[in-house]
Amino acid sequence: MNGAHRTDHPDGDDDMKVSELIELLEEQDPDAEVLVMSQPNWPFELSLAGVTTREEMLRADRDEDGDGDEDEESRLERGTAKNDVFLVEGEQLRYGSKTAWSVATR
């Protein structure tokens, strides 16, 4: 389905994987700015502050709390994984377009 967000993902999973995101980004201009469109009902364009993983956040929290011996696996919530990847939103730049959700490629 060209240009529209599919809910019937081929592998039956609606979760986007890193490999799928990389494949989608490879089709884009490598010099284009990366933005995040947020909130379908009242959309905003946001800058992208960076990328991190759940493991990096758990490690930083553990180091900050001084819990160096605690197993990271025991701190995971059900349905989460250490290798989960987060695109971290930056600043709100301007109002966005509701159309983004109907034309997003998946």
C-alpha positions in Angstrom: 0.0 0.0 0.0 1.8 3.1 -1.2 1.9 6.0 1.2 -0.6 4.9 3.7 0.0 3.4 7.1 -0.8 -0.3 7.1 -2.3 -1.9 10.2 -1.9 -5.3 8.6 1.8 -5.5 8.8 3.2 -8.6 6.8 4.6 -10.3 9.9 1.4 -9.6 11.9 3.2 -7.3 14.2 2.4 -3.6 14.4 5.6 -2.8 16.2 8.2 -1.1 14.0 11.6 -2.8 14.1 15.0 -1.0 13.7 15.6 -2.8 10.4 12.2 -1.6 9.0 13.0 2.0 10.0 16.4 1.8 8.4 14.8 0.5 5.2 12.3 3.3 5.2 15.0 5.9 5.9 17.2 4.6 3.1 14.6 5.8 0.6 14.9 9.3 1.9 17.3 12.2 1.1 20.3 11.5 3.4 20.7 15.3 3.9 17.1 15.9 4.9 16.3 17.0 8.4 14.7 14.4 10.6 11.6 15.6 12.5 8.9 13.9 14.7 5.2 14.5 14.0 3.4 14.2 17.3 -0.3 14.1 18.5 -2.7 13.2 15.6 -5.6 15.3 17.1 -3.5 18.4 17.5 -0.3 17.8 15.5 3.1 19.4 16.2 6.4 19.1 14.4 9.2 18.3 16.8 13.0 18.2 16.4 14.7 14.9 17.2 17.0 15.2 20.3 18.6 11.8 19.8 18.4 8.1 20.0 18.8 5.8 23.0 17.9 2.3 24.2 16.1 1.1 27.3 19.4 -0.6 28.3 21.2 2.8 28.2 18.5 4.4 30.3 18.5 1.5 32.9 22.3 1.7 33.2 22.2 5.5 33.7 19.4 5.2 36.3 21.4 2.4 38.1 24.6 4.5 38.1 22.7 7.6 39.3 21.0 5.6 42.1 24.2 3.8 43.1 22.5 0.4 42.4 25.5 -1.0 40.6 24.8 -4.6 41.5 21.2 -4.7 40.5 20.4 -6.9 37.5 18.9 -4.8 34.7 16.6 -7.7 33.7 14.9 -7.5 37.0 14.1 -3.8 36.4 12.3 -4.5 33.1 8.6 -4.1 32.9 6.6 -6.8 31.3 6.5 -6.4 27.5 9.7 -4.4 27.4 13.2 -5.4 26.3 16.7 -3.9 27.0 17.2 -3.5 23.3 14.1 -1.3 22.8 15.1 1.8 20.8 13.7 5.3 21.5 13.7 8.3 19.2 13.7 11.1 21.8 11.8 14.2 20.9 13.5 17.6 21.0 11.8 21.0 20.8 8.4 21.8 19.5 9.0 23.7 16.3 5.6 24.5 14.8 2.1 23.1 14.2 2.0 20.0 12.1 -0.5 18.4 9.7 -3.1 15.7 10.5 -2.4 14.4 7.0 0.9 12.9 8.2 -0.9 9.8 9.7 -2.8 9.0 6.5 0.3 9.2 4.2 2.9 7.7 6.5 4.7 4.8 4.7 5.0 1.5 6.6 
